[in-house]
Amino acid sequence: MLVALALRHRRAPVDARRVTANPIELTSRRADSQQLVRQWAILRLLSDAAAGRSVKDLAEQLGVSKATIQRDLATLERDFAVVEQPQGKQKRLYRLDHSVRALEAITFGAAELLAIHAALSSLHGLVGTPIHDDLRTVVTKLRGFLSARHNGGLDALAQVFAPHARGYVDYGAQAGVIDQLVDAIARRRTCTLSYFAAWRGTTRRHTARPLRLVWHRSALYLLACLGDHERITTLAVQRIRDLDVGKGEFTPPRVDVDAHTHKAFGIFVADREEDVEIHFAADVAWQLLERTFHPDEQKALRDDGVLVYKLRSSAQWEIVPWVQSYGAAARLVSPPAWRDLLARSLTAAAAQYA
C-alpha cells in the first residue's frame, strides 16, 4: 500500500505556470508531503475498524476537513480494497475488504516496477524507518513472484534511478518512535516526549498533541501543539529522545495546519511576517526561474536581467542564510533589520579570511 502512496506522492498535480517577461510565472512541481502520511493514517484507521468509519469520524480523527477525507477516500477506493457501504439514508461507512485484490491478481508493467524503485531511491534518507522498510518489503514480495529472468530485468531497471541522498538524518534508531508518532497522529493521542534543543544544549520534557509529520530537505519534522498552547511548534524528529503515547484522545486544537505549512518558507514559522525583497544578479537569475521556493512568491525580470524576488514571510533565520549562499550575486533589499543582520554576518565571515 505504501508503494502506491509514495508513487502518488511523487506524482502530485503540477501547478503549471507560464514564464512571462514581467512578472514571471513558473512551472513548479510541489509534492504534498502531508498526503502520504494522511492516507497512510486512513488505511491504518480503517484496518482496525471492522465496522467501518464515516467521513466525519475520519476527518475528526485526523483534524482535516471532510472534503479532504473524501478526496483521499476516492483515491484509496480506486487503488486499494477500500469499500463504501451505506448505513441509513444519508450516512456512508468505509472499510477495508481483505478478501479482494489478492497479490496474485495484480500485474505490473516495466514502467510501474521502475516507478517502485524510483520511489524507494527517493526515500533513501528514510532508511531504517517504517515507511522505507514497508516499501522495501513490497519490493521483496514482488521479487518472490517474478522469475529469475524477470528479476534480472528488474535489477537492470534499478540502475536507472540511483539514490543520491546528502545531508540526511540516520533514523535507524528511531524507527519505533516514528511508528508511534504516525499511530498517535492517526488516533489523536496525546504524547509525552523528551526533546533535545540543540541550539541550547538542553533536554526538556513536553506534553504534545501531534498533528502532522512533514518531510523537508531529507529530514522529518513533527508539527505539534505543546502543553496547553494553541500554536504549532516544529520539532525535528531526530531530537526526540523518548516518546510515550497516552491512551486518551485529545480535542483537535483550533489551528489550521495546512495554512501554517503554507506560510513557511522552509519548515519554520514565526509570529511576525514581513515583506521581503531580494535582487538576484542576471548570471544566477536562471536558477531562480526554474524553481519554486514558496507558493506565494513573486518574480519579475528587469530589463537589465536582474530578478526581483518578493514574498511575505517570517522566516528570517532561513531566508538570510539562503541569500548569503548566493554571495555577491544576491542583495537583500528589505526588511532593513534582516539586511543589517546579513551585513554583520558577511562582515564576520570576511574577517575569517582577511
C-alpha positions as CSV (number, residue, x, y, z in Angstrom):
1,M,0.0,0.0,0.0
2,L,2.8,2.4,0.9
3,V,4.3,2.0,-2.5
4,A,1.3,3.4,-4.4
5,L,1.0,6.2,-1.8
6,A,4.7,7.0,-2.3
7,L,4.2,7.0,-6.1
8,R,1.2,9.2,-5.9
9,H,3.2,11.5,-3.6
10,R,5.8,11.8,-6.3
11,R,3.2,12.4,-9.0
12,A,1.4,15.2,-7.2
13,P,-0.5,17.5,-9.5
14,V,1.7,20.0,-11.3
15,D,1.0,23.7,-10.8
16,A,1.7,24.8,-14.3
17,R,2.7,28.4,-14.9
18,R,4.0,30.2,-17.9
19,V,7.1,32.3,-17.8
20,T,6.5,35.8,-19.0
21,A,8.6,38.9,-19.1
22,N,7.2,40.9,-16.2
23,P,6.2,39.5,-13.8
24,I,7.5,36.0,-14.2
25,E,5.4,32.9,-13.5
26,L,7.0,29.5,-13.4
27,T,6.3,25.8,-13.8
28,S,6.5,24.0,-10.5
29,R,6.1,20.6,-9.0
30,R,5.2,20.8,-5.4
31,A,4.5,17.3,-3.9
32,D,2.1,17.2,-1.0
33,S,4.3,15.7,1.7
34,Q,1.4,15.5,4.1
35,Q,-0.9,13.5,1.7
36,L,1.4,10.4,2.0
37,V,1.2,10.3,5.9
38,R,-2.5,11.2,5.9
39,Q,-3.6,8.5,3.5
40,W,-1.3,6.0,5.3
41,A,-3.1,7.0,8.6
42,I,-6.5,6.5,7.0
43,L,-5.6,3.0,6.0
44,R,-4.3,2.2,9.5
45,L,-7.6,3.5,11.0
46,L,-9.7,1.5,8.6
47,S,-7.7,-1.6,9.1
48,D,-8.6,-1.5,12.9
49,A,-12.3,-0.8,12.4
50,A,-14.2,-3.9,11.5
51,A,-17.5,-2.0,11.2
52,G,-16.0,0.8,9.2
53,R,-15.7,4.6,9.7
54,S,-17.6,7.6,8.4
55,V,-16.1,10.6,6.6
56,K,-16.9,12.8,9.7
57,D,-15.2,10.3,12.0
58,L,-12.0,10.2,9.9
59,A,-12.0,14.0,9.5
60,E,-12.2,14.5,13.3
61,Q,-9.6,11.8,13.9
62,L,-7.1,13.4,11.5
63,G,-8.0,17.0,12.1
64,V,-8.7,17.9,8.5
65,S,-11.9,18.8,6.5
66,K,-14.4,16.3,5.3
67,A,-13.7,17.4,1.7
68,T,-10.0,16.4,2.2
69,I,-11.0,13.0,3.6
70,Q,-13.5,12.4,0.7
71,R,-10.7,13.1,-1.9
72,D,-8.4,10.7,-0.1
73,L,-11.1,8.0,0.1
74,A,-11.8,8.4,-3.6
75,T,-8.1,7.8,-4.3
76,L,-8.0,4.9,-1.9
77,E,-11.1,3.3,-3.3
78,R,-9.5,3.3,-6.7
79,D,-6.2,1.9,-5.7
80,F,-6.9,-0.3,-2.6
81,A,-9.5,-2.6,-1.2
82,V,-11.4,0.3,0.4
83,V,-15.2,-0.2,0.0
84,E,-18.1,2.1,0.7
85,Q,-21.3,0.8,2.3
86,P,-24.5,2.6,3.1
87,Q,-25.8,2.9,6.7
88,G,-29.2,4.5,6.6
89,K,-30.4,7.1,4.1
90,Q,-27.5,9.6,4.5
91,K,-24.6,8.0,6.3
92,R,-21.8,6.1,4.5
93,L,-19.2,4.0,6.1
94,Y,-15.8,3.0,4.7
95,R,-13.9,-0.2,5.5
96,L,-11.1,-2.4,4.1
97,D,-12.2,-5.5,2.2
98,H,-9.4,-8.0,2.8
99,S,-10.9,-10.6,0.6
100,V,-10.3,-8.8,-2.7
101,R,-7.4,-7.8,-4.8
102,A,-5.0,-10.6,-3.9
103,L,-1.4,-10.1,-4.9
104,E,-1.6,-12.9,-7.5
105,A,-4.2,-10.9,-9.4
106,I,-2.1,-7.8,-9.7
107,T,0.2,-7.3,-12.7
108,F,3.0,-4.8,-13.0
109,G,4.5,-3.4,-16.2
110,A,8.1,-2.4,-16.6
111,A,7.3,1.3,-16.0
112,E,5.5,0.5,-12.8
113,L,8.3,-1.6,-11.5
114,L,10.7,1.2,-12.3
115,A,8.5,3.7,-10.5
116,I,8.6,1.5,-7.4
117,H,12.4,1.5,-7.5
118,A,12.4,5.3,-8.1
119,A,10.2,5.8,-5.0
120,L,12.5,3.6,-2.9
121,S,15.5,5.5,-4.1
122,S,13.9,8.9,-3.4
123,L,13.2,7.8,0.2
124,H,16.8,6.7,0.8
125,G,17.1,9.3,3.6
126,L,14.4,7.4,5.5
127,V,16.4,4.1,5.7
128,G,15.5,2.3,8.9
129,T,12.1,3.9,9.3
130,P,8.8,2.0,9.0
131,I,8.0,3.9,5.7
132,H,11.2,2.8,4.0
133,D,11.1,-0.7,5.5
134,D,7.5,-1.3,4.3
135,L,8.4,-0.1,0.8
136,R,11.4,-2.4,0.7
137,T,9.2,-5.3,1.9
138,V,6.9,-4.7,-1.1
139,V,9.8,-4.9,-3.5
140,T,10.9,-8.1,-1.8
141,K,7.5,-9.6,-2.1
142,L,7.3,-8.7,-5.8
143,R,10.6,-10.4,-6.5
144,G,9.2,-13.6,-5.0
145,F,6.6,-13.7,-7.7
146,L,9.0,-13.0,-10.5
147,S,11.0,-15.5,-12.5
148,A,14.8,-15.4,-12.5
149,R,14.8,-13.7,-15.9
150,H,12.3,-11.0,-14.8
151,N,14.3,-10.5,-11.6
152,G,17.3,-9.8,-13.8
153,G,15.3,-7.3,-15.7
154,L,14.3,-5.6,-12.5
155,D,17.9,-5.4,-11.5
156,A,18.6,-3.6,-14.8
157,L,15.7,-1.2,-14.2
158,A,17.0,-0.4,-10.8
159,Q,20.1,1.1,-12.4
160,V,18.0,3.9,-14.0
161,F,17.4,5.6,-10.6
162,A,20.2,5.7,-8.1
163,P,19.9,7.0,-4.6
164,H,21.8,10.2,-4.0
165,A,20.8,11.4,-0.6
166,R,23.1,14.0,1.1
167,G,22.8,15.7,4.4
168,Y,20.1,13.2,5.6
169,V,19.5,12.0,9.1
170,D,20.0,8.4,10.2
171,Y,16.7,7.4,11.6
172,G,17.6,3.7,12.1
173,A,17.5,4.0,15.9
174,Q,14.2,5.9,15.8
175,A,12.0,3.5,13.8
176,G,9.9,2.8,16.9
177,V,9.4,6.5,17.7
178,I,8.3,7.3,14.1
179,D,5.9,4.4,14.0
180,Q,4.4,5.6,17.4
181,L,4.1,9.1,16.1
182,V,2.2,8.0,13.0
183,D,-0.2,6.0,15.1
184,A,-0.6,8.8,17.6
185,I,-1.4,11.3,14.8
186,A,-3.9,8.9,13.3
187,R,-5.6,8.2,16.6
188,R,-5.2,11.7,18.0
189,R,-3.4,10.5,21.1
190,T,-1.6,12.9,23.5
191,C,2.2,12.1,23.8
192,T,4.8,12.8,26.4
193,L,8.3,13.3,24.9
194,S,11.8,14.4,25.8
195,Y,13.2,16.9,23.3
196,F,16.8,17.9,22.9
197,A,17.1,21.6,21.9
198,A,20.4,21.5,20.1
199,W,20.8,25.3,20.0
200,R,20.6,25.5,23.8
201,G,22.1,22.1,24.6
202,T,19.2,21.3,26.9
203,T,16.7,18.5,27.1
204,R,13.1,19.2,28.3
205,R,10.0,17.1,28.8
206,H,6.9,18.1,27.0
207,T,3.2,17.0,26.7
208,A,2.4,17.2,23.0
209,R,-0.6,16.9,20.7
210,P,0.9,15.6,17.5
211,L,-0.7,16.9,14.3
212,R,1.4,16.0,11.3
213,L,4.8,14.7,10.1
214,V,6.5,16.7,7.4
215,W,9.4,15.5,5.1
216,H,11.6,18.5,4.4
217,R,15.1,18.6,2.9
218,S,15.9,14.9,3.8
219,A,14.6,15.2,7.4
220,L,11.4,14.5,9.3
221,Y,9.7,17.2,11.4
222,L,6.8,16.9,13.8
223,L,4.2,19.6,13.9
224,A,2.6,19.6,17.3
225,C,0.9,21.8,20.0
226,L,2.9,21.6,23.2
227,G,1.2,21.8,26.6
228,D,-1.9,23.9,26.6
229,H,-0.7,26.2,23.8
230,E,-2.8,26.6,20.7
231,R,0.1,27.4,18.4
232,I,2.1,25.0,16.3
233,T,5.6,24.1,17.3
234,T,8.1,22.4,14.9
235,L,10.2,19.6,16.3
236,A,13.0,17.8,14.5
237,V,12.2,14.1,14.9
238,Q,15.8,13.0,15.4
239,R,15.9,15.2,18.5
240,I,13.0,13.4,20.2
241,R,14.8,11.3,22.8
242,D,11.9,9.2,24.0
243,L,8.2,9.1,23.5
244,D,5.2,7.8,25.5
245,V,1.8,7.6,23.8
246,G,-1.1,8.1,26.1
247,K,-4.5,6.4,25.9
248,G,-6.6,9.5,26.0
249,E,-7.8,11.2,22.8
250,F,-7.2,14.9,22.6
251,T,-9.6,17.5,21.1
252,P,-8.2,19.0,17.9
253,P,-6.6,22.4,18.5
254,R,-8.1,25.4,16.8
255,V,-5.2,25.7,14.3
256,D,-5.1,25.4,10.5
257,V,-2.1,23.1,9.9
258,D,-2.3,23.5,6.1
259,A,-2.3,27.3,6.4
260,H,0.7,27.0,8.8
261,T,2.8,24.9,6.4
262,H,1.8,27.2,3.5
263,K,3.2,30.2,5.3
264,A,6.6,28.5,5.9
265,F,9.5,29.4,3.6
266,G,11.2,26.2,4.7
267,I,9.8,24.4,7.7
268,F,9.6,27.0,10.5
269,V,7.0,29.8,11.0
270,A,7.3,32.7,13.4
271,D,4.6,35.2,14.5
272,R,5.7,38.3,12.7
273,E,5.6,38.3,8.9
274,E,7.3,41.0,6.9
275,D,7.6,42.0,3.2
276,V,10.8,40.6,1.8
277,E,12.5,41.8,-1.4
278,I,15.7,40.2,-2.9
279,H,17.5,41.2,-6.1
280,F,19.4,38.4,-7.9
281,A,22.1,39.2,-10.5
282,A,21.5,38.3,-14.1
283,D,24.1,35.4,-14.1
284,V,22.1,33.5,-11.4
285,A,18.6,34.6,-12.3
286,W,18.0,31.4,-14.3
287,Q,18.5,29.3,-11.2
288,L,15.6,31.1,-9.5
289,L,13.4,30.9,-12.7
290,E,13.5,27.2,-12.9
291,R,12.5,26.5,-9.3
292,T,9.7,27.5,-6.9
293,F,10.8,28.3,-3.4
294,H,7.4,29.4,-2.0
295,P,3.8,29.1,-3.3
296,D,3.2,32.9,-2.9
297,E,6.5,34.2,-4.3
298,Q,6.5,36.9,-6.9
299,K,9.3,37.1,-9.5
300,A,9.9,39.9,-12.0
301,L,12.8,40.1,-14.5
302,R,14.0,43.6,-15.1
303,D,15.4,44.8,-18.5
304,D,19.0,44.6,-17.1
305,G,18.5,40.9,-16.3
306,V,18.2,41.3,-12.6
307,L,15.5,39.2,-11.0
308,V,13.4,40.9,-8.3
309,Y,12.1,38.3,-5.9
310,K,9.3,39.2,-3.4
311,L,7.3,37.4,-0.8
312,R,5.8,37.9,2.7
313,S,7.5,35.7,5.3
314,S,8.5,35.4,8.9
315,A,11.5,33.0,8.2
316,Q,14.4,35.4,8.8
317,W,16.7,32.6,10.1
318,E,16.0,30.6,6.8
319,I,15.9,33.4,4.2
320,V,19.0,35.3,5.4
321,P,21.4,32.2,5.1
322,W,19.7,31.4,1.7
323,V,20.5,34.9,0.3
324,Q,24.0,34.7,1.8
325,S,24.6,31.4,0.0
326,Y,24.5,33.4,-3.3
327,G,27.3,35.7,-2.3
328,A,27.6,38.9,-4.3
329,A,25.0,37.6,-6.8
330,A,22.2,38.4,-4.4
331,R,21.2,41.5,-2.5
332,L,18.7,41.6,0.3
333,V,16.8,44.9,-0.1
334,S,14.2,44.5,2.7
335,P,13.3,44.3,5.6
336,P,16.0,46.7,6.8
337,A,16.6,44.7,10.0
338,W,17.2,41.5,8.0
339,R,19.6,43.4,5.7
340,D,21.6,44.7,8.7
341,L,21.8,41.1,10.2
342,L,23.1,39.8,6.8
343,A,25.6,42.7,6.6
344,R,27.0,41.8,10.0
345,S,27.2,38.1,9.2
346,L,29.1,38.9,5.9
347,T,31.5,41.2,7.7
348,A,32.2,38.5,10.3
349,A,32.7,35.9,7.6
350,A,35.0,38.1,5.6
351,A,37.1,38.7,8.8
352,Q,37.9,35.0,8.9
353,Y,39.6,35.2,5.5
354,A,41.4,38.5,5.9
